[in-house]
Amino acid sequence: MTYPPPPPDQSGQGGFQYDPYGSQPGSQPQNPSQPQQPGYPPQQPGYGPAPQLPPQAPGYPPAYGAPGYGPQLPKGQAIASMVLGIIAVAGLCIPYVGSFASIVCGIIAAILGGISLKKINAGLAAGKGQAITGLVLGIVVCAIAVIILIAVGSILATFGTGAATTY
């Protein structure tokens, strides 16, 4: 089966036609004034503009892909509180020095978490979950670190006085 040659170029582009299918027979666009070749479906018109989203109902969050409520609120203190709380928990695994560093990081995490929660409740910041995480981790780590320091101190005091006594 042979195919007839493509129609002459009438587009005014100097003989150049874009061929997205790599010179396959019948891949040239059809001109509506010319008759259809047998065996090929008619060309589909292009799609129209994208549909617009319907107006948002009051009291519901915006739909997926819709613009947000407005400018994003800062949450740097909440993130710092959470990160310091996580570092403080990791510091508990290091003997001696880790307890002191954990206390310092835990105190700072608790302070930053409290300050950021105050700002969040006033509507000036975001990141409530992160602030609560930092606050709780800071308080828990400080409590555990103090218990570890008391236990280590009591063990050292017990063995230290026993070795120093003479009979």
BELSULJO-V187117 format. One line per field, one symbol per residue. ss: DSSP state (A for helix, B for strand, O for the rest). phi: phi as a letter, one per 20 degrees, with the letter a starting at -180 (. if undefined). burial: + if it has 24 or more other C-alpha atoms within 12 Angstrom, else -. A space follows every 10 residues. Layout:
ss->???
phi->???
burial->???
//
This chain:
ss->OOOOOOOOOO OOOOOOOOOO OOOOOOOOOO OOOOOOOOOO OOOOOOOOOO OOOOOOOOOO OOOOOOOOOO OOOOOAAAAA AAAAAAAAAA AOOOOOAAAA AAAAAAAAAA AAAAAAAAAA AAOOOOOAAA AAAAAAAAAA AAAAAAAAAA AAAAAAAAAA AAAAOOO
phi->.ddffffffc enemnecfdf dmmefneffe effeffffnd fffefffeff feffffffnd ffffnefffr ffefbfffff ffffffffff fffefmffff ffffffffff ffffffffff fenebcnfff ffffffffff ffffffffff ffffffffff ffeefcd
burial->---------- ---------- -----+-+++ ---------- ---------- ---------- ---------- ----++++++ +++++++++- ++-----+++ ++++++++++ +++++++--+ ----++++-+ ++++++++++ ++++++-++- ---------- -------
//
